[in-house]
Amino acid sequence: MINDEICKLREKLNKSIEAGEDYSIVYKISVELDELIAKYYNEKATMEKNK
């Protein structure tokens, strides 16, 4: 599910930040997470609309 993917990516992002990884890596993960969250809300809105 998308929720699981979001949680895994959020963990990956937090670990990258804690490890002091390069900004470009942290940024890339952050963008991926934002896209997944947007996808989640779009799917949720579509489901609500179709009720």
C-alpha positions as CSV (number, residue, x, y, z in Angstrom):
1,M,0.0,0.0,0.0
2,I,1.0,3.6,-0.5
3,N,0.9,4.2,3.3
4,D,3.7,1.6,3.8
5,E,5.8,3.1,1.0
6,I,5.4,6.6,2.7
7,C,6.5,5.2,6.0
8,K,9.5,3.5,4.6
9,L,10.6,6.5,2.6
10,R,10.1,8.8,5.7
11,E,12.3,6.5,7.7
12,K,14.9,6.6,4.9
13,L,14.8,10.4,4.8
14,N,15.2,10.6,8.6
15,K,18.1,8.2,8.6
16,S,19.8,10.2,5.7
17,I,19.4,13.4,7.7
18,E,20.7,11.9,10.9
19,A,23.7,10.4,9.0
20,G,24.5,13.8,7.6
21,E,24.3,12.6,4.0
22,D,24.9,15.0,1.2
23,Y,22.1,17.5,0.6
24,S,21.4,16.3,-2.9
25,I,20.5,12.8,-1.5
26,V,18.3,14.2,1.2
27,Y,16.6,16.5,-1.3
28,K,16.0,13.6,-3.7
29,I,14.4,11.5,-1.0
30,S,12.3,14.4,0.1
31,V,11.0,15.0,-3.4
32,E,10.1,11.3,-3.8
33,L,8.3,11.5,-0.4
34,D,6.4,14.6,-1.5
35,E,5.3,12.9,-4.7
36,L,4.1,9.8,-2.9
37,I,2.1,11.9,-0.4
38,A,0.5,13.8,-3.3
39,K,-0.4,10.5,-5.0
40,Y,-1.9,9.3,-1.7
41,Y,-4.1,12.4,-1.4
42,N,-5.1,12.3,-5.0
43,E,-6.2,8.7,-4.7
44,K,-8.1,9.4,-1.5
45,A,-9.9,12.4,-3.1
46,T,-10.8,10.3,-6.1
47,M,-12.2,7.6,-3.9
48,E,-14.3,10.1,-1.9
49,K,-15.5,11.7,-5.1
50,N,-16.7,8.3,-6.4
51,K,-18.8,7.5,-3.4
